[in-house]
Amino acid sequence: MTGRNLAKLGLALTGLLLSLPAQAAVVDVTGTSAKLGWTVATGAVASYGVFVSRNGAAFPASPDQTVTTPEVIVTGAVNDALIVKVAAYDASGTKGPDSAASDSIHFIAAPAPPALTLSTISLTVSAVQGQNPLSQSFTVRNSGGGTLSYLAAFNNSWIVLSPSSGTVTTATDTIGVSFATSNLPAGSYKGTITVTPSGTPSMAQYISVDLTVTPAPPPPAALSVSTTSLTASVERG
């Protein structure tokens, strides 16, 4: 619901209501209700009858609402289009001319909020002791509406992200993940990548990283001899 006046009917009174040129604009309203007001001059007005045309139908013969102040809240459903006109009534119930029609009020659904979606929830990595494994990646997508800003972080020094933040609307961002494992001894390691939408830490999502560092293989066998030459002497016979 909106609390602001979305259209001024511009009604003028000389005794009773005068007709004015019709409006033609379309006003989109998020939600299913709108508040309209009109400006009136002095006159013998006891009440106002509010007539509503819905989705191209004719105006009803009787008012949808009767109010005593120059404002009204009209309601409908999402995708409804409403046009409003007003007529003044004096104390005896005599109806004056109809006002001009209001702008066409089109009720629309509220846009979906941004929604974070990651391409994976886990990464598995293996490396030989003394080496770094090949880099991997994942994608960040906005599966909702609007614009999604996010921050990516990690809890282990051997995980490196690039980039570590971004903004997405309908496209996807690819985050590269590289690993600095050459100084790690052989063993199993676990890490976590956290991707957090800006302003909503409670909506953070996580990617687990499982790393296995295997021992370096022994060097291959190599033949060696103690010398490269021999010298001998012997007596004759």
Residue pairs with C-beta under 8 A, 6 or more apart in sequence:
1 31
1 32
1 33
1 34
1 35
1 73
2 29
2 30
2 31
2 33
2 34
2 35
3 35
4 35
5 35
5 36
5 37
5 71
6 27
6 29
6 34
6 35
6 36
6 103
6 105
7 23
7 27
7 36
7 84
7 102
7 103
7 105
8 37
8 38
8 39
9 20
9 36
9 37
9 38
9 39
9 84
9 85
9 86
9 99
9 100
9 102
10 20
10 38
10 39
10 99
10 100
11 17
11 18
11 20
11 38
11 39
11 40
11 70
11 86
11 88
11 99
11 100
12 18
12 20
12 39
12 40
12 41
13 40
13 41
13 42
13 43
13 45
13 88
13 96
14 41
14 43
15 43
15 44
15 96
16 43
16 44
16 45
16 88
16 90
16 94
16 95
16 96
16 97
17 45
17 86
17 87
17 88
17 96
17 97
17 98
17 99
18 96
18 97
18 99
19 97
19 98
19 99
19 100
20 99
20 100
21 100
22 100
22 101
23 100
23 101
23 102
23 103
23 104
24 103
24 104
25 103
25 104
26 81
26 103
26 104
26 106
27 34
27 103
27 104
27 105
27 106
28 106
28 108
29 105
29 106
29 107
29 108
30 108
30 109
30 110
30 111
31 107
31 110
32 75
32 76
32 77
32 78
32 80
32 107
33 73
33 74
33 75
33 76
34 73
34 74
34 82
34 105
34 107
35 71
35 72
35 73
36 71
36 72
36 73
36 74
36 84
36 102
36 105
37 70
37 71
37 72
38 70
38 71
38 86
38 99
39 70
40 70
40 88
43 88
44 90
44 91
45 88
45 89
45 90
46 68
46 89
46 90
46 91
47 66
47 67
47 68
47 88
47 89
48 66
48 67
48 68
48 70
48 72
48 86
48 87
48 88
48 89
49 62
49 63
49 65
49 66
49 86
49 87
49 88
49 89
49 95
50 63
50 64
50 65
50 66
50 67
50 72
50 74
50 84
50 86
51 59
51 60
51 63
51 64
51 84
51 85
51 86
51 87
51 98
52 59
52 60
52 64
52 74
52 82
52 83
52 84
53 59
53 82
53 83
53 84
53 85
53 101
54 76
54 80
54 81
54 82
55 80
55 81
55 82
56 81
59 85
59 98
63 87
64 74
65 72
65 74
66 89
72 84
72 86
74 82
74 84
74 105
76 82
76 105
76 107
77 107
78 107
78 108
78 109
79 106
79 107
79 108
80 106
80 107
81 104
81 105
81 106
81 107
82 104
82 105
82 107
83 101
83 102
83 103
83 104
83 105
84 101
84 102
84 105
85 98
85 99
85 100
85 101
85 102
86 98
86 99
87 95
87 96
87 97
87 98
87 99
88 95
88 96
89 95
89 96
90 96
111 145
111 146
112 144
112 145
112 146
113 144
113 145
113 146
114 142
114 144
114 145
114 146
114 147
114 148
114 197
115 142
115 143
115 144
115 148
116 140
116 141
116 142
116 143
116 148
116 150
116 195
116 197
116 203
116 205
117 140
117 141
117 142
117 143
118 138
118 139
118 140
118 141
118 195
118 205
118 207
119 138
119 139
119 140
119 141
120 138
120 207
121 205
121 206
121 207
121 208
122 207
122 208
122 209
122 210
123 136
123 138
123 177
123 193
123 207
123 208
123 209
123 210
124 210
125 133
125 136
125 179
125 181
125 209
125 210
125 211
125 212
126 133
126 211
126 212
126 213
126 214
127 133
127 179
127 181
127 182
127 184
127 211
127 212
127 213
127 214
128 213
128 214
128 215
128 216
128 217
129 184
129 185
129 186
129 213
129 214
129 215
129 216
130 182
130 216
131 181
131 182
132 178
132 179
132 180
132 181
132 182
133 179
133 181
133 211
135 176
135 177
135 178
135 179
136 176
136 177
137 174
137 175
137 176
137 177
138 174
138 175
138 177
138 193
138 207
139 172
139 173
139 174
139 175
140 148
140 150
140 152
140 166
140 168
140 172
140 173
140 174
140 175
140 195
141 168
141 172
141 173
142 148
142 168
142 169
142 170
146 169
147 167
147 168
147 169
148 167
148 168
148 169
148 197
149 165
149 166
149 167
149 197
149 198
149 199
150 165
150 166
150 167
150 168
150 195
150 196
150 197
150 198
151 164
151 165
151 195
151 196
151 198
152 161
152 163
152 164
152 165
152 175
152 193
152 194
152 195
152 196
153 161
153 164
153 193
153 194
153 196
154 160
154 161
154 191
154 192
154 193
154 194
154 209
155 191
155 192
155 194
156 189
156 191
156 192
156 209
157 180
158 179
158 180
158 181
158 184
158 189
158 191
158 211
159 177
159 179
159 191
159 193
159 209
160 177
160 178
160 179
160 180
161 175
161 176
161 177
161 193
162 175
162 176
162 178
163 173
163 175
164 175
166 173
177 193
177 209
179 211
181 211
181 213
184 211
184 213
185 213
186 213
186 214
186 215
187 212
187 213
188 210
188 211
188 212
188 213
189 210
189 211
189 212
189 213
190 208
190 209
190 210
190 211
191 208
191 209
191 211
192 206
192 207
192 208
192 209
193 206
193 207
193 209
194 204
194 205
194 206
195 204
195 205
195 206
195 207
196 203
196 204
197 203
197 204
